[in-house]
């Protein structure tokens, strides 16, 4: 067993929580997500030589998983109605005691993210949640950067509306700048 | 510069720190005096922070044991397989010449890295009887005219009867066509925003095939057609579908449009 092989396996296992989070938010079902994560890992292990050192491992994995999911959706189209999955999104919200206002807000936001159409949801997850750049997201999704930006802008407007996110009334001047 | 209009994309890129320096300075200058603009920028900042915050709990959720165990096992297996390959590659170095791989892969040089396993896409390719991409026309042997439906010529226009169906009918539908049967699989856009559809056609006494056609100014053009092995009842077997998937991934195909979006997109092309 070479060090390289071991390193790749360990990297994959260490990345499971992120991969699973992406999968859950993408397909809105934990059961589907776990199958998807497993399939993506299998594919990654088979093609591990194709990963280029020095490039983002997370982006590479997200792309594999996302392509698997799209393939699956495409097949489901023929297999029958897909409404089942779409109509009853299992909330991507961790269970726990509800109550505090902060928690309610988080829950609203998560619900609102779940409510976005797939093409807006995936671009939001990659950039705002997983911190990929527009360019990296464009590569994962196989679309031009301009499309990433227009979808992402629409996604965030829809999200703000659905979750009732409003900018604080007053902002101090030092909030200015291209802060992240 | 005061009546400068900033698009949502520019303000979003500003909020995300992805805007070029020059435009950043313009936005900053405009923000000095424009509260509405500030509110628009703030919305993009808030949505980013809120999304990231809202999905953080999912990271802390423990990965189910069965999943983590399975991935660990697969990783160990893959590592062991690489070892085997390496040994096999050494052993097989002598009879390299008469390797009868289905797909001719040149073995790596002797001091070599592990033999590259066939990708799933390549396997599927080998499993399909025939795949034709781009530029090659009319590969079907005779038989045209039996059903009145022409065979798909890759990079050629789709038969008018089929084109009529592609223009109008919804994915999931199965239609009689001559004495054959056509099933519409899905509709999607490519990375270049071209509208494409995947369909399968079964005809008596002729090979079945699965095909991807994209709409161009002159009509539907066949991008890919795969003759599918006899699968008895039903439509294309999984192995050929993997080839289609590999192809669709390579052209940046997006997810399938839902019924409503499909209707709109199809109406738009007419």
Interface residues (C-beta under 8 A of the other chain):
Chain A: X1 X2 X5 X6 X8 X9 X10 X12 X13 X16 X17 X18 X20 X21 X24 X25 X34 X37 X38 X41 X42 X43 X45 X46 X47 X48 X49 X50 X67 X70 X71 X73 X74 X75 X77 X78 X80 X82 X86 X92 X93 X94 X96 X105 X106 X107 X109 X110 X113 X118 X119 X124 X125 X127 X128 X129 X131 X133 X134 X141 X142 X143 X144 X146 X147 X149 X150 X152 X153 X156 X157 X159 X160 X163 X165 X166 X167 X168 X171 X175 X176 X177 X178 X179 X180
Chain B: X8 X9 X12 X13 X14 X15 X16 X17 X18 X19 X24 X28 X31 X38 X39 X42 X43 X44 X45 X46 X47 X48 X50 X51 X52 X53 X54 X55 X57 X58 X59 X60 X61 X63 X64 X67 X68 X70 X71 X72 X74 X75 X76 X77 X78 X79 X80 X82 X83 X113 X114 X116 X117 X119 X120 X171 X172 X183 X185 X186 X188 X191 X193 X198 X235 X241 X245 X248 X249 X252 X253 X254 X255 X256 X258
